[in-house]
């Protein structure tokens, strides 16, 4: 909870900044420099106080000459210095920051375009290999200074979003200010091409659609915190947990009761708990469902065909991973996939 409050405080810092004057920049910098270490008791557990103060002084000395992009990127770099992924400054909330009309997905063999604005559909399915004359590895190295991370997996996951923040790329010196972003792609056949991409809020065409094939269940209903479906034909109940947070419009306790009533009244051969893409939140939200399943396991296991599966992927983190791991406790034995 402490860290959540800190994030809201930093977001509020952006919302109050109607213009990036010297006074507002000074206030923002003062907040990060003085309040951040107080709000996060572990801020200096691996970070030198001297190193942090030197970075603060360096940003302070250039307040009058930095562009807005450079200043807010500088603030984010200060917040990222301890490497705590739970304490960060999300730059999309900064005044004037815009997003490029693409969606990216980091896979084992690179970063691929999964949706694009109408004029950039040529990039669908292509691998992003460079931005602004820099290789993707060089770009990620610079993004690593504004993305607090303890491992490359989290850096790569968050970079899917940061790679598309126009002003973040400008503030890091990856692309020139005020110009379209030059992005280089590689097709599956190895051929390369470049596009000049301009930030916008236009709708995007998805690589996956009902017109081109079947969309996997785990990619459905991504805007809801949690959902489930029961397949009578397969005697399977599928539960998708997108984020560890209660939805007041659909309280988790009520949701869990509805799911468990299906378990009680329907033949079940397979239970699937899917945590793919769950980056965390409150790990206690799932307790009513977890406890309910544990209570019913002895009966469910009298069915020789019964199996319980837990699905995770490279986008499962923090409380999402903790909740998934709970199903592997002795007596549950759910295989992860």
FENQUIHU-V24055 format. One record per pair of residues at least 12 apart in sequence whose C-alpha atoms are under 10 Angstrom apart, sorted by sequence separation. I is the first residue (numbers start at 1). GAP is how many residues later the second one is. If there is no record, write none. Layout:
I_GAP + I_GAP
This chain:
16_12 + 37_12 + 59_12 + 76_12 + 77_12 + 102_12 + 103_12 + 104_12 + 112_12 + 113_12 + 114_12 + 143_12 + 144_12 + 147_12 + 166_12 + 169_12 + 182_12 + 183_12 + 184_12 + 217_12 + 227_12 + 228_12 + 312_12 + 324_12 + 75_13 + 76_13 + 102_13 + 103_13 + 112_13 + 113_13 + 114_13 + 143_13 + 146_13 + 166_13 + 182_13 + 183_13 + 226_13 + 227_13 + 228_13 + 310_13 + 311_13 + 312_13 + 13_14 + 14_14 + 60_14 + 75_14 + 76_14 + 101_14 + 102_14 + 103_14 + 111_14 + 112_14 + 113_14 + 141_14 + 144_14 + 166_14 + 181_14 + 182_14 + 183_14 + 226_14 + 227_14 + 310_14 + 13_15 + 59_15 + 76_15 + 101_15 + 102_15 + 111_15 + 112_15 + 113_15 + 140_15 + 143_15 + 144_15 + 147_15 + 166_15 + 180_15 + 181_15 + 182_15 + 225_15 + 226_15 + 227_15 + 309_15 + 310_15 + 13_16 + 58_16 + 59_16 + 73_16 + 75_16 + 100_16 + 101_16 + 102_16 + 110_16 + 111_16 + 112_16 + 140_16 + 143_16 + 146_16 + 165_16 + 180_16 + 181_16 + 182_16 + 224_16 + 225_16 + 226_16 + 310_16 + 72_17 + 73_17 + 100_17 + 101_17 + 110_17 + 111_17 + 112_17 + 164_17 + 179_17 + 180_17 + 181_17 + 224_17 + 225_17 + 226_17 + 310_17 + 10_18 + 13_18 + 56_18 + 72_18 + 73_18 + 101_18 + 102_18 + 109_18 + 110_18 + 111_18 + 144_18 + 179_18 + 180_18 + 181_18 + 222_18 + 224_18 + 225_18 + 226_18 + 309_18 + 310_18 + 13_19 + 33_19 + 55_19 + 56_19 + 59_19 + 72_19 + 101_19 + 102_19 + 110_19 + 140_19 + 143_19 + 179_19 + 180_19 + 221_19 + 222_19 + 223_19 + 224_19 + 225_19 + 226_19 + 308_19 + 309_19 + 33_20 + 55_20 + 104_20 + 105_20 + 107_20 + 139_20 + 143_20 + 178_20 + 179_20 + 218_20 + 220_20 + 222_20 + 223_20 + 225_20 + 226_20 + 239_20 + 10_21 + 56_21 + 73_21 + 102_21 + 103_21 + 104_21 + 106_21 + 217_21 + 218_21 + 219_21 + 221_21 + 222_21 + 225_21 + 226_21 + 238_21 + 9_22 + 10_22 + 33_22 + 55_22 + 56_22 + 69_22 + 72_22 + 102_22 + 104_22 + 105_22 + 106_22 + 140_22 + 146_22 + 217_22 + 218_22 + 225_22 + 237_22 + 271_22 + 33_23 + 55_23 + 72_23 + 104_23 + 105_23 + 140_23 + 217_23 + 218_23 + 219_23 + 224_23 + 227_23 + 310_23 + 311_23 + 313_23 + 32_24 + 33_24 + 104_24 + 139_24 + 218_24 + 226_24 + 308_24 + 309_24 + 310_24 + 311_24 + 312_24 + 313_24 + 53_25 + 69_25 + 72_25 + 111_25 + 143_25 + 225_25 + 227_25 + 237_25 + 308_25 + 309_25 + 310_25 + 311_25 + 312_25 + 9_26 + 10_26 + 30_26 + 52_26 + 55_26 + 68_26 + 69_26 + 110_26 + 143_26 + 146_26 + 224_26 + 226_26 + 237_26 + 307_26 + 308_26 + 309_26 + 310_26 + 311_26 + 9_27 + 29_27 + 52_27 + 68_27 + 69_27 + 136_27 + 142_27 + 145_27 + 225_27 + 228_27 + 236_27 + 307_27 + 308_27 + 309_27 + 310_27 + 29_28 + 68_28 + 69_28 + 227_28 + 228_28 + 260_28 + 307_28 + 308_28 + 309_28 + 6_29 + 52_29 + 68_29 + 143_29 + 226_29 + 227_29 + 230_29 + 237_29 + 260_29 + 263_29 + 271_29 + 6_30 + 29_30 + 30_30 + 51_30 + 52_30 + 139_30 + 142_30 + 228_30 + 229_30 + 236_30 + 237_30 + 256_30 + 259_30 + 263_30 + 270_30 + 29_31 + 142_31 + 143_31 + 166_31 + 228_31 + 235_31 + 236_31 + 237_31 + 244_31 + 256_31 + 257_31 + 258_31 + 269_31 + 131_32 + 142_32 + 166_32 + 167_32 + 227_32 + 230_32 + 235_32 + 236_32 + 237_32 + 238_32 + 239_32 + 240_32 + 241_32 + 242_32 + 243_32 + 253_32 + 256_32 + 257_32 + 260_32 + 264_32 + 268_32 + 269_32 + 6_33 + 26_33 + 48_33 + 139_33 + 164_33 + 166_33 + 229_33 + 230_33 + 234_33 + 235_33 + 236_33 + 237_33 + 238_33 + 239_33 + 240_33 + 241_33 + 242_33 + 243_33 + 252_33 + 253_33 + 255_33 + 256_33 + 259_33 + 260_33 + 263_33 + 267_33 + 290_33 + 294_33 + 298_33 + 5_34 + 6_34 + 26_34 + 29_34 + 47_34 + 48_34 + 139_34 + 165_34 + 166_34 + 232_34 + 234_34 + 235_34 + 236_34 + 237_34 + 238_34 + 239_34 + 240_34 + 241_34 + 242_34 + 243_34 + 244_34 + 251_34 + 252_34 + 253_34 + 254_34 + 255_34 + 256_34 + 259_34 + 269_34 + 276_34 + 278_34 + 285_34 + 286_34 + 293_34 + 297_34 + 298_34 + 25_35 + 46_35 + 47_35 + 128_35 + 139_35 + 164_35 + 231_35 + 232_35 + 234_35 + 235_35 + 236_35 + 237_35 + 238_35 + 239_35 + 240_35 + 241_35 + 242_35 + 243_35 + 244_35 + 245_35 + 246_35 + 252_35 + 253_35 + 254_35 + 257_35 + 264_35 + 268_35 + 269_35 + 270_35 + 271_35 + 272_35 + 273_35 + 274_35 + 275_35 + 276_35 + 277_35 + 278_35 + 279_35 + 280_35 + 283_35 + 284_35 + 297_35 + 3_36 + 43_36 + 46_36 + 47_36 + 138_36 + 230_36 + 231_36 + 232_36 + 234_36 + 235_36 + 236_36 + 237_36 + 238_36 + 239_36 + 240_36 + 241_36 + 242_36 + 243_36 + 244_36 + 245_36 + 246_36 + 252_36 + 253_36 + 256_36 + 260_36 + 264_36 + 267_36 + 269_36 + 270_36 + 271_36 + 272_36 + 273_36 + 274_36 + 275_36 + 276_36 + 277_36 + 278_36 + 279_36 + 280_36 + 281_36 + 282_36 + 283_36 + 287_36 + 290_36 + 2_37 + 3_37 + 26_37 + 44_37 + 45_37 + 46_37 + 132_37 + 231_37 + 240_37 + 241_37 + 242_37 + 243_37 + 244_37 + 245_37 + 252_37 + 256_37 + 263_37 + 268_37 + 269_37 + 270_37 + 271_37 + 272_37 + 273_37 + 274_37 + 275_37 + 276_37 + 277_37 + 278_37 + 279_37 + 280_37 + 281_37 + 282_37 + 283_37 + 286_37 + 290_37 + 294_37 + 2_38 + 25_38 + 43_38 + 44_38 + 46_38 + 131_38 + 132_38 + 230_38 + 240_38 + 242_38 + 243_38 + 244_38 + 245_38 + 246_38 + 268_38 + 269_38 + 270_38 + 271_38 + 272_38 + 273_38 + 274_38 + 275_38 + 276_38 + 277_38 + 278_38 + 279_38 + 280_38 + 281_38 + 282_38 + 283_38 + 285_38 + 294_38 + 2_39 + 25_39 + 43_39 + 231_39 + 241_39 + 243_39 + 244_39 + 245_39 + 246_39 + 267_39 + 268_39 + 269_39 + 270_39 + 271_39 + 272_39 + 273_39 + 274_39 + 276_39 + 277_39 + 278_39 + 279_39 + 280_39 + 281_39 + 283_39 + 284_39 + 293_39 + 23_40 + 42_40 + 43_40 + 134_40 + 243_40 + 244_40 + 245_40 + 246_40 + 275_40 + 276_40 + 277_40 + 278_40 + 279_40 + 280_40 + 283_40 + 22_41 + 43_41 + 132_41 + 133_41 + 134_41 + 230_41 + 244_41 + 245_41 + 275_41 + 276_41 + 278_41 + 279_41 + 280_41 + 282_41 + 283_41 + 21_42 + 22_42 + 29_42 + 33_42 + 36_42 + 37_42 + 42_42 + 132_42 + 133_42 + 243_42 + 244_42 + 274_42 + 275_42 + 278_42 + 279_42 + 280_42 + 20_43 + 21_43 + 22_43 + 25_43 + 28_43 + 29_43 + 32_43 + 36_43 + 131_43 + 132_43 + 277_43 + 278_43 + 280_43 + 28_44 + 32_44 + 40_44 + 43_44 + 131_44 + 132_44 + 228_44 + 276_44 + 29_45 + 33_45 + 111_45 + 228_45 + 241_45 + 275_45 + 276_45 + 25_46 + 29_46 + 32_46 + 33_46 + 110_46 + 228_46 + 274_46 + 275_46 + 278_46 + 20_47 + 21_47 + 25_47 + 28_47 + 32_47 + 40_47 + 106_47 + 113_47 + 136_47 + 20_48 + 39_48 + 111_48 + 112_48 + 132_48 + 134_48 + 135_48 + 136_48 + 226_48 + 275_48 + 276_48 + 19_49 + 29_49 + 107_49 + 111_49 + 132_49 + 133_49 + 134_49 + 135_49 + 226_49 + 275_49 + 25_50 + 106_50 + 107_50 + 131_50 + 132_50 + 133_50 + 134_50 + 274_50 + 20_51 + 36_51 + 105_51 + 106_51 + 131_51 + 132_51 + 133_51 + 273_51 + 20_52 + 105_52 + 106_52 + 111_52 + 130_52 + 131_52 + 132_52 + 104_53 + 106_53 + 130_53 + 131_53 + 225_53 + 105_54 + 106_54 + 129_54 + 130_54 + 131_54 + 273_54 + 91_55 + 104_55 + 105_55 + 128_55 + 129_55 + 130_55 + 222_55 + 90_56 + 91_56 + 104_56 + 105_56 + 128_56 + 129_56 + 130_56 + 218_56 + 32_57 + 89_57 + 90_57 + 103_57 + 104_57 + 127_57 + 128_57 + 129_57 + 217_57 + 218_57 + 219_57 + 14_58 + 88_58 + 89_58 + 102_58 + 103_58 + 104_58 + 126_58 + 127_58 + 128_58 + 218_58 + 219_58 + 88_59 + 89_59 + 102_59 + 104_59 + 126_59 + 127_59 + 128_59 + 218_59 + 87_60 + 88_60 + 103_60 + 104_60 + 123_60 + 125_60 + 126_60 + 127_60 + 83_61 + 87_61 + 88_61 + 100_61 + 102_61 + 103_61 + 123_61 + 124_61 + 125_61 + 126_61 + 127_61 + 273_61 + 276_61 + 83_62 + 85_62 + 86_62 + 87_62 + 99_62 + 100_62 + 102_62 + 123_62 + 125_62 + 126_62 + 272_62 + 274_62 + 81_63 + 83_63 + 84_63 + 85_63 + 86_63 + 99_63 + 100_63 + 101_63 + 122_63 + 123_63 + 124_63 + 125_63 + 126_63 + 127_63 + 129_63 + 131_63 + 271_63 + 273_63 + 274_63 + 80_64 + 81_64 + 83_64 + 84_64 + 85_64 + 99_64 + 100_64 + 101_64 + 123_64 + 126_64 + 128_64 + 129_64 + 130_64 + 131_64 + 132_64 + 80_65 + 81_65 + 83_65 + 84_65 + 85_65 + 99_65 + 100_65 + 122_65 + 126_65 + 127_65 + 128_65 + 129_65 + 131_65 + 77_66 + 79_66 + 80_66 + 81_66 + 82_66 + 83_66 + 84_66 + 85_66 + 98_66 + 99_66 + 100_66 + 126_66 + 128_66 + 77_67 + 78_67 + 79_67 + 80_67 + 81_67 + 82_67 + 83_67 + 98_67 + 99_67 + 126_67 + 77_68 + 78_68 + 79_68 + 80_68 + 81_68 + 82_68 + 83_68 + 97_68 + 98_68 + 99_68 + 10_69 + 76_69 + 77_69 + 79_69 + 80_69 + 85_69 + 92_69 + 97_69 + 98_69 + 99_69 + 73_70 + 76_70 + 77_70 + 78_70 + 85_70 + 92_70 + 96_70 + 97_70 + 98_70 + 123_70 + 236_70 + 74_71 + 75_71 + 76_71 + 77_71 + 91_71 + 96_71 + 97_71 + 122_71 + 123_71 + 235_71 + 236_71 + 237_71 + 238_71 + 239_71 + 240_71 + 73_72 + 74_72 + 76_72 + 90_72 + 92_72 + 95_72 + 113_72 + 122_72 + 123_72 + 236_72 + 73_73 + 92_73 + 94_73 + 112_73 + 122_73 + 243_73 + 72_74 + 91_74 + 92_74 + 94_74 + 111_74 + 112_74 + 242_74 + 244_74 + 14_75 + 20_75 + 92_75 + 112_75 + 120_75 + 244_75 + 14_76 + 18_76 + 19_76 + 91_76 + 92_76 + 119_76 + 120_76 + 243_76 + 244_76 + 10_77 + 11_77 + 14_77 + 17_77 + 18_77 + 19_77 + 91_77 + 120_77 + 243_77 + 10_78 + 11_78 + 14_78 + 15_78 + 17_78 + 18_78 + 119_78 + 120_78 + 242_78 + 7_79 + 10_79 + 11_79 + 14_79 + 15_79 + 16_79 + 241_79 + 244_79 + 6_80 + 7_80 + 9_80 + 10_80 + 11_80 + 13_80 + 14_80 + 15_80 + 100_80 + 117_80 + 6_81 + 7_81 + 8_81 + 11_81 + 12_81 + 13_81 + 14_81 + 100_81 + 117_81 + 124_81 + 125_81 + 4_82 + 5_82 + 6_82 + 7_82 + 11_82 + 117_82 + 124_82 + 125_82 + 241_82 + 3_83 + 4_83 + 6_83 + 7_83 + 10_83 + 11_83 + 117_83 + 121_83 + 124_83 + 125_83 + 241_83 + 3_84 + 117_84 + 118_84 + 120_84 + 121_84 + 123_84 + 124_84 + 2_85 + 3_85 + 117_85 + 118_85 + 119_85 + 120_85 + 121_85 + 116_86 + 117_86 + 118_86 + 119_86 + 121_86 + 116_87 + 117_87 + 118_87 + 115_88 + 116_88 + 117_88 + 115_89 + 116_89 + 117_89 + 114_90 + 115_90 + 116_90 + 114_91 + 115_91 + 116_91 + 76_92 + 114_92 + 115_92 + 113_93 + 114_93 + 115_93 + 218_93 + 73_94 + 74_94 + 113_94 + 114_94 + 72_95 + 73_95 + 102_95 + 72_96 + 73_96 + 101_96 + 69_97 + 70_97 + 73_97 + 74_97 + 100_97 + 101_97 + 102_97 + 69_98 + 70_98 + 73_98 + 74_98 + 100_98 + 101_98 + 102_98 + 68_99 + 69_99 + 70_99 + 72_99 + 73_99 + 99_99 + 100_99 + 101_99 + 102_99 + 67_100 + 69_100 + 70_100 + 71_100 + 98_100 + 99_100 + 100_100 + 101_100 + 102_100 + 69_101 + 70_101 + 98_101 + 99_101 + 100_101 + 101_101 + 102_101 + 103_101 + 68_102 + 69_102 + 70_102 + 97_102 + 98_102 + 99_102 + 100_102 + 101_102 + 102_102 + 103_102 + 67_103 + 68_103 + 69_103 + 70_103 + 98_103 + 101_103 + 102_103 + 103_103 + 67_104 + 69_104 + 101_104 + 102_104 + 103_104 + 66_105 + 70_107 + 69_108 + 67_110 + 157_120 + 157_122 + 154_125 + 157_157 + 158_157 + 156_158 + 157_158 + 156_159 + 157_159 + 154_160 + 157_160 + 153_161 + 154_161 + 153_162 + 154_162 + 153_163 + 154_163 + 153_164 + 108_206 + 107_207 + 106_208 + 106_209 + 86_232 + 85_233 + 4_277 + 1_280 + 1_281
